[in-house]
């Protein structure tokens, strides 16, 4: 049999052209693919080839109307040097860009969601915000000024950008600014609060580690400066249920942090040394010292009396004097509470021949009050009590002094 056959003969013979029995060029009057397709009972392809000729994607490109399936590690490879690859390796899905230039995702709105499209993870909008989500809840949103964060920020380090311009938009800020004269070797951390257009620095840590509250020039590790007219710039308040409130002091040789304190108990001021209270100033002004008082010098308060009915006010001093102008009756007022000893010295200079009358609570040495000084003379008397003035012990220390 000659190999020169017409198309109908080839088809009738069981399609020997397709199964490789003869070459396509041996057919007399070589038909076009369109002619073959029109003449054949099946399309110009075998069942083994899978895709029918009229459903195949032309080499020049076209529209795919069905799914394209790739096996594990089968790749979509693009670029002359395999620059971009998209594939699944059996464990992970990968987009690999190993070529020149950037990997760009161009989108009007860029959205990353879970496979069921029920939970947002990333949402980016041109000329607007980029939002990051946790478990469907927005946590970070970029803004024109930076970003807004919902929830807690946990960081190993917080490093504010240096030399920032204060936006003064009414929010509170922590930012780093250069030192005086824009000396970038002397950086300060500033804390500012306030309202929009009316915000001011409240606290700073300078380059030497000094903390200033109310001052931009702290000279110690802690410097607190009150505002104009503020005489109480610092307040220490004890916790709920506390009976005292105070400050502790410690140097390298202090044996424990509670040993040295100063603070308040109610309306009283206390001082503690060695872990025990050593002195208390009461709300009434009394100074109570637990143990011995040692002083390089000790000055007692002096008060001058006048009139014929003078009151010796124990709260105003320890040394009193009177120049009589007539017969005089003394009273002693405001002695300290029982259990506290108190004494005073009284110098009486007679301005004439005058009698002196003393409180009935005075217990005189020998049981009798001393005589009043003669006109122009001075007597010195001493009085002590330790039972709140119930009993005063009196004696004359000197008489007829010039």
FENQUI-V270005 format. One record per residue. SS is DSSP state (2 for helix, 1 for strand, 0 for the rest). OMEGA is omega in whole degrees, -180 to 180 (none if undefined). BURIAL is b if it has 24 or more other ideal C-beta (glycine too) atoms within 12 Angstrom, else e. Layout:
ss->SS omega->OMEGA burial->BURIAL
ss->SS omega->OMEGA burial->BURIAL
//
This chain:
ss->0 omega->176 burial->e
ss->0 omega->179 burial->e
ss->0 omega->179 burial->e
ss->0 omega->-176 burial->e
ss->0 omega->174 burial->b
ss->0 omega->-174 burial->e
ss->2 omega->-179 burial->b
ss->2 omega->178 burial->e
ss->2 omega->180 burial->e
ss->2 omega->-179 burial->b
ss->2 omega->-179 burial->b
ss->2 omega->-178 burial->e
ss->0 omega->177 burial->e
ss->0 omega->175 burial->e
ss->0 omega->178 burial->b
ss->0 omega->178 burial->e
ss->0 omega->-177 burial->b
ss->0 omega->-176 burial->b
ss->0 omega->173 burial->e
ss->0 omega->180 burial->e
ss->0 omega->177 burial->e
ss->0 omega->178 burial->e
ss->0 omega->-179 burial->e
ss->2 omega->-177 burial->b
ss->2 omega->-179 burial->e
ss->2 omega->-178 burial->e
ss->0 omega->179 burial->b
ss->0 omega->-178 burial->e
ss->0 omega->-175 burial->e
ss->0 omega->-176 burial->e
ss->0 omega->172 burial->e
ss->0 omega->178 burial->e
ss->2 omega->179 burial->e
ss->2 omega->179 burial->e
ss->2 omega->180 burial->e
ss->2 omega->-179 burial->b
ss->2 omega->-178 burial->e
ss->2 omega->-174 burial->e
ss->2 omega->-174 burial->b
ss->0 omega->173 burial->b
ss->0 omega->174 burial->e
ss->0 omega->180 burial->e
ss->0 omega->-174 burial->e
ss->0 omega->179 burial->b
ss->0 omega->178 burial->e
ss->0 omega->178 burial->e
ss->0 omega->180 burial->e
ss->0 omega->178 burial->e
ss->0 omega->172 burial->e
ss->0 omega->-175 burial->e
ss->0 omega->178 burial->e
ss->0 omega->-173 burial->e
ss->2 omega->-178 burial->e
ss->2 omega->176 burial->e
ss->2 omega->-178 burial->e
ss->0 omega->178 burial->e
ss->0 omega->-178 burial->e
ss->0 omega->179 burial->e
ss->0 omega->-179 burial->e
ss->0 omega->179 burial->e
ss->0 omega->-180 burial->e
ss->0 omega->-177 burial->e
ss->0 omega->175 burial->e
ss->0 omega->-175 burial->e
ss->0 omega->179 burial->e
ss->0 omega->179 burial->e
ss->0 omega->172 burial->e
ss->0 omega->-174 burial->e
ss->0 omega->176 burial->e
ss->0 omega->176 burial->e
ss->0 omega->178 burial->e
ss->0 omega->179 burial->e
ss->0 omega->168 burial->e
ss->0 omega->-167 burial->e
ss->0 omega->162 burial->e
ss->1 omega->-175 burial->e
ss->1 omega->-179 burial->e
ss->1 omega->180 burial->e
ss->0 omega->-177 burial->e
ss->0 omega->-179 burial->e
ss->0 omega->-176 burial->e
ss->0 omega->-173 burial->e
ss->0 omega->-177 burial->e
ss->1 omega->-180 burial->e
ss->1 omega->177 burial->b
ss->1 omega->-178 burial->e
ss->1 omega->174 burial->e
ss->1 omega->-174 burial->e
ss->0 omega->-179 burial->e
ss->0 omega->179 burial->e
ss->0 omega->-176 burial->e
ss->0 omega->173 burial->e
ss->1 omega->-172 burial->e
ss->1 omega->166 burial->e
ss->1 omega->-174 burial->e
ss->1 omega->178 burial->e
ss->1 omega->-178 burial->e
ss->0 omega->-178 burial->e
ss->0 omega->179 burial->e
ss->0 omega->177 burial->e
ss->0 omega->-177 burial->e
ss->0 omega->169 burial->e
ss->0 omega->-174 burial->e
ss->0 omega->171 burial->e
ss->0 omega->-176 burial->e
ss->0 omega->-176 burial->e
ss->0 omega->174 burial->e
ss->0 omega->172 burial->e
ss->1 omega->-176 burial->e
ss->1 omega->-175 burial->e
ss->1 omega->174 burial->e
ss->1 omega->-178 burial->e
ss->1 omega->176 burial->e
ss->0 omega->-176 burial->e
ss->0 omega->-179 burial->e
ss->0 omega->-180 burial->e
ss->0 omega->180 burial->e
ss->0 omega->-177 burial->e
ss->0 omega->180 burial->e
ss->1 omega->176 burial->e
ss->1 omega->177 burial->e
ss->1 omega->174 burial->b
ss->1 omega->-180 burial->b
ss->1 omega->-178 burial->b
ss->1 omega->180 burial->e
ss->0 omega->179 burial->e
ss->0 omega->-179 burial->e
ss->0 omega->-170 burial->e
ss->0 omega->166 burial->e
ss->1 omega->-174 burial->b
ss->1 omega->174 burial->b
ss->1 omega->-174 burial->b
ss->1 omega->171 burial->e
ss->1 omega->180 burial->e
ss->0 omega->178 burial->e
ss->0 omega->-178 burial->e
ss->1 omega->-178 burial->e
ss->1 omega->-179 burial->e
ss->1 omega->-179 burial->e
ss->1 omega->177 burial->e
ss->1 omega->178 burial->b
ss->1 omega->179 burial->e
ss->0 omega->179 burial->e
ss->0 omega->-179 burial->e
ss->0 omega->-178 burial->e
ss->0 omega->177 burial->e
ss->1 omega->174 burial->e
ss->1 omega->-179 burial->e
ss->1 omega->177 burial->e
ss->0 omega->-179 burial->e
ss->0 omega->-174 burial->e
ss->0 omega->173 burial->e
ss->0 omega->178 burial->e
ss->0 omega->-177 burial->e
ss->0 omega->174 burial->e
ss->0 omega->180 burial->e
ss->0 omega->171 burial->e
ss->0 omega->-177 burial->e
ss->0 omega->178 burial->e
ss->0 omega->176 burial->e
ss->0 omega->-175 burial->e
ss->0 omega->172 burial->e
ss->0 omega->-178 burial->e
ss->0 omega->175 burial->e
ss->0 omega->-179 burial->e
ss->0 omega->-179 burial->b
ss->0 omega->177 burial->e
ss->0 omega->-178 burial->e
ss->0 omega->177 burial->e
ss->0 omega->179 burial->e
ss->0 omega->177 burial->e
ss->0 omega->-174 burial->e
ss->1 omega->164 burial->b
ss->1 omega->179 burial->b
ss->1 omega->-176 burial->b
ss->1 omega->-179 burial->b
ss->1 omega->-178 burial->b
ss->1 omega->-176 burial->e
ss->0 omega->-177 burial->e
ss->2 omega->-180 burial->e
ss->2 omega->-179 burial->e
ss->2 omega->177 burial->e
ss->0 omega->-174 burial->e
ss->0 omega->174 burial->e
ss->0 omega->-178 burial->e
ss->0 omega->-176 burial->e
ss->1 omega->-180 burial->b
ss->1 omega->173 burial->b
ss->1 omega->-174 burial->b
ss->1 omega->176 burial->b
ss->1 omega->-177 burial->b
ss->1 omega->175 burial->b
ss->1 omega->179 burial->e
ss->1 omega->178 burial->e
ss->1 omega->-178 burial->e
ss->0 omega->-180 burial->e
ss->0 omega->-177 burial->e
ss->1 omega->-178 burial->e
ss->1 omega->-175 burial->e
ss->1 omega->176 burial->e
ss->1 omega->179 burial->b
ss->1 omega->-176 burial->e
ss->1 omega->175 burial->b
ss->1 omega->169 burial->b
ss->1 omega->-175 burial->b
ss->0 omega->-174 burial->b
ss->0 omega->178 burial->e
ss->0 omega->-180 burial->e
ss->0 omega->177 burial->e
ss->0 omega->180 burial->e
ss->1 omega->178 burial->b
ss->1 omega->175 burial->b
ss->1 omega->-178 burial->b
ss->0 omega->179 burial->e
ss->0 omega->177 burial->b
ss->0 omega->-177 burial->b
ss->0 omega->179 burial->e
ss->0 omega->-178 burial->b
ss->0 omega->178 burial->e
ss->0 omega->179 burial->e
ss->0 omega->172 burial->e
ss->1 omega->176 burial->e
ss->1 omega->179 burial->e
ss->1 omega->-180 burial->e
ss->0 omega->179 burial->b
ss->0 omega->176 burial->e
ss->0 omega->-178 burial->e
ss->0 omega->179 burial->e
ss->0 omega->-179 burial->e
ss->0 omega->-179 burial->e
ss->0 omega->180 burial->e
ss->0 omega->-176 burial->e
ss->0 omega->-178 burial->e
ss->0 omega->176 burial->e
ss->0 omega->177 burial->e
ss->0 omega->-176 burial->e
ss->0 omega->177 burial->e
ss->0 omega->-180 burial->e
ss->0 omega->-179 burial->e
ss->0 omega->180 burial->e
ss->0 omega->180 burial->e
ss->0 omega->178 burial->e
ss->0 omega->178 burial->e
ss->0 omega->173 burial->b
ss->1 omega->-176 burial->e
ss->1 omega->178 burial->e
ss->1 omega->177 burial->e
ss->1 omega->179 burial->e
ss->1 omega->-178 burial->e
ss->0 omega->172 burial->e
ss->0 omega->-176 burial->e
ss->0 omega->-178 burial->e
ss->0 omega->178 burial->e
ss->0 omega->-171 burial->e
ss->0 omega->178 burial->e
ss->0 omega->-173 burial->e
ss->0 omega->-178 burial->e
ss->0 omega->-170 burial->e
ss->0 omega->-175 burial->e
ss->1 omega->-176 burial->b
ss->1 omega->168 burial->b
ss->1 omega->-178 burial->e
ss->1 omega->-175 burial->b
ss->1 omega->168 burial->b
ss->1 omega->-172 burial->b
ss->0 omega->178 burial->e
ss->0 omega->-177 burial->e
ss->1 omega->176 burial->b
ss->1 omega->180 burial->b
ss->1 omega->173 burial->b
ss->1 omega->178 burial->b
ss->1 omega->176 burial->b
ss->1 omega->-177 burial->e
ss->0 omega->180 burial->e
ss->0 omega->-179 burial->e
ss->1 omega->179 burial->e
ss->1 omega->180 burial->b
ss->1 omega->-179 burial->e
ss->1 omega->176 burial->e
ss->1 omega->172 burial->b
ss->1 omega->-175 burial->e
ss->0 omega->180 burial->e
ss->0 omega->178 burial->e
ss->0 omega->177 burial->e
ss->0 omega->178 burial->e
ss->0 omega->176 burial->e
ss->1 omega->-180 burial->e
ss->1 omega->179 burial->b
ss->1 omega->-173 burial->e
ss->0 omega->-176 burial->e
ss->0 omega->-173 burial->e
ss->0 omega->174 burial->e
ss->0 omega->177 burial->e
ss->0 omega->-178 burial->e
ss->0 omega->175 burial->e
ss->0 omega->174 burial->e
ss->0 omega->-177 burial->e
ss->0 omega->-179 burial->e
ss->0 omega->177 burial->e
ss->0 omega->-177 burial->e
ss->0 omega->-180 burial->e
ss->1 omega->178 burial->e
ss->1 omega->179 burial->e
ss->1 omega->178 burial->e
ss->0 omega->179 burial->b
ss->0 omega->176 burial->e
ss->0 omega->-178 burial->e
ss->0 omega->176 burial->e
ss->0 omega->-175 burial->e
ss->0 omega->175 burial->b
ss->1 omega->174 burial->e
ss->1 omega->-178 burial->b
ss->1 omega->-175 burial->e
ss->0 omega->-179 burial->b
ss->0 omega->-175 burial->e
ss->0 omega->180 burial->e
ss->0 omega->178 burial->e
ss->0 omega->178 burial->b
ss->1 omega->-178 burial->b
ss->1 omega->176 burial->b
ss->1 omega->179 burial->e
ss->1 omega->168 burial->b
ss->1 omega->-173 burial->b
ss->0 omega->175 burial->b
ss->0 omega->-180 burial->e
ss->0 omega->177 burial->e
ss->0 omega->-166 burial->e
ss->1 omega->175 burial->b
ss->1 omega->-178 burial->e
ss->0 omega->168 burial->b
ss->1 omega->178 burial->b
ss->1 omega->-176 burial->b
ss->1 omega->174 burial->e
ss->0 omega->174 burial->e
ss->0 omega->177 burial->b
ss->0 omega->-177 burial->b
ss->0 omega->179 burial->e
ss->0 omega->-177 burial->e
ss->0 omega->177 burial->e
ss->0 omega->-178 burial->e
ss->0 omega->178 burial->e
ss->1 omega->177 burial->b
ss->1 omega->176 burial->b
ss->1 omega->178 burial->b
ss->1 omega->-178 burial->b
ss->1 omega->175 burial->b
ss->1 omega->-179 burial->b
ss->1 omega->176 burial->b
ss->1 omega->-176 burial->b
ss->0 omega->175 burial->b
ss->0 omega->-179 burial->e
ss->0 omega->178 burial->e
ss->0 omega->-173 burial->e
ss->0 omega->175 burial->b
ss->0 omega->177 burial->e
ss->1 omega->179 burial->b
ss->1 omega->-174 burial->e
ss->0 omega->176 burial->b
ss->0 omega->-178 burial->b
ss->0 omega->-178 burial->e
ss->0 omega->-180 burial->e
ss->1 omega->176 burial->b
ss->1 omega->-175 burial->e
ss->1 omega->174 burial->e
ss->2 omega->-178 burial->e
ss->2 omega->176 burial->e
ss->2 omega->-177 burial->e
ss->0 omega->178 burial->e
ss->0 omega->179 burial->b
ss->0 omega->178 burial->b
ss->0 omega->175 burial->e
ss->0 omega->179 burial->b
ss->0 omega->175 burial->b
ss->0 omega->-178 burial->e
ss->0 omega->179 burial->e
ss->0 omega->180 burial->e
ss->0 omega->-178 burial->b
ss->1 omega->171 burial->b
ss->1 omega->176 burial->b
ss->1 omega->-177 burial->b
ss->1 omega->-180 burial->b
ss->1 omega->-179 burial->b
ss->1 omega->176 burial->b
ss->1 omega->174 burial->b
ss->1 omega->175 burial->b
ss->0 omega->-180 burial->e
ss->0 omega->177 burial->e
ss->0 omega->179 burial->e
ss->0 omega->176 burial->b
ss->0 omega->176 burial->e
ss->0 omega->172 burial->e
ss->1 omega->176 burial->b
ss->1 omega->-176 burial->b
ss->1 omega->175 burial->b
ss->1 omega->-178 burial->b
ss->1 omega->-178 burial->b
ss->1 omega->180 burial->e
ss->1 omega->-178 burial->e
ss->1 omega->176 burial->e
ss->1 omega->177 burial->e
ss->1 omega->-177 burial->e
ss->0 omega->none burial->e
//
